[in-house]
C-alpha cells in the first residue's frame, strides 16, 4: 500500500490537473462568452437592419393602399355623378311619361268625340237616304 506522502503527492498532482482544467475551462468560457456576445451583437444588428427594411416595406405598402383608397374615392365620386345623371334621365323619362299620359288622354277624348260625330254622321246619312228613297217611292206610287 502506498504511503501517506505518496497519496498526498498523488492528490496534489490530481488537484493541480483539476486546477489547470478549471482555469482552461474558465478561459474557454470567457472566449465563448466574448464570441457569443459578438455573435449576438451581430445578430441583433442584422435583425435591426432587417426590421428597418420590413418597416420601410410596410410604409411603402401603406402608401400604396392610400393611393388605392384615393382611387376608390375618385371612382365613388364618378359613380355618384353617374347616379345623378341617371336620376336626371329618370326625371326626364317621368316627364315624357306624363306627356304621353296627357296625349293618351287627349286621344281618348278625341276618339270618343269622333265616335259620337261618326254616329251622328252615319245617322244623318241613313236618314237622308231613307228620305230620298221614301220620296222616290212616293213619286213612283203617286
ABEGO torsion letter per residue (X at the ends): XBBAAAAAAAAAAAAAAAAAAAAAAAAAAAAAAAAAAAAAAAAAAAAAAAAAAAAAAAAAAAAAAAAAAAAAAAAAAAAAAAAAAAAAAAAAAAAAAAAAAAAAAAAAAAAAAAAAAAAAAAAAAAAAAAAAAAAAAAAAAX
